[in-house]
Amino acid sequence: MNKPICKPLDISTNLDINEWLEKQAEEYQLNFLLAHAEDGVIWGKFKDGKLLTSDSVFDFLPKLSPLTLQQCRAFGETSEVMLWQTDEGFKARLIQDEKDTELIPENHILWGTQADKICGDFTLVSDGSQGLCHAVPLTNIEFDENQKLYRPLRLSVHHYIDYDDSGVARIDLSRLVNLTIFKEIKK
């Protein structure tokens, strides 16, 4: 079985984050962005060569800024580019699937039991009475009013397997793949 390509990427010391990510998205066919900043979670979507972020439609959400960014992942069906902050500045790496790469697919359930507002390409979703919210770059989300704990948002992840010298398998690497909606079948 093949292993995924995993390599460091060059980044400039005077980095324009949006411009750099747009270039990576074009080169590696990336669709979405998930970033963690000191002031919260930032979702993004690459559309017509540009990066649209959740703060562009909901101005109270965190902005993608090199001053507060801790880590971000731009991802698509075959690749992920990760950018993260270190004491020496930003570092970046690429994970790219090879043909016949051995992997375990997994879907993570995301917060969001109701849509609060749709604006542009984003839906502001909240979860129950806790008031937790984030704006995901999807607009066709169907929530079920009868199921208060129903969470249809999924983050698809690939886990890559490696074997040690004795043949024991372990998850060696993981990457984000897609943001999707799961429609639960009622019984």
Salt bridges, closest charged atoms under 4 A:
ASP55 OD2 - LYS63 NZ 3.69
GLU80 OE2 - ARG73 NH1 3.03
GLU80 OE1 - ARG93 NH1 2.77
ASP97 OD2 - HIS158 ND1 3.77
ASP97 OD2 - ARG175 NH2 3.19
GLU106 OE1 - HIS108 NE2 3.36
GLU106 OE1 - HIS159 NE2 2.48
ASP121 OD1 - LYS45 NZ 3.92
ASP121 OD2 - LYS47 NZ 3.06
ASP127 OD2 - ARG151 NE 2.64
GLU142 OE1 - LYS183 NZ 3.72
ASP144 OD2 - LYS186 NZ 2.77
ASP162 OD1 - LYS3 NZ 3.05
ASP172 OD1 - ARG170 NH1 3.32
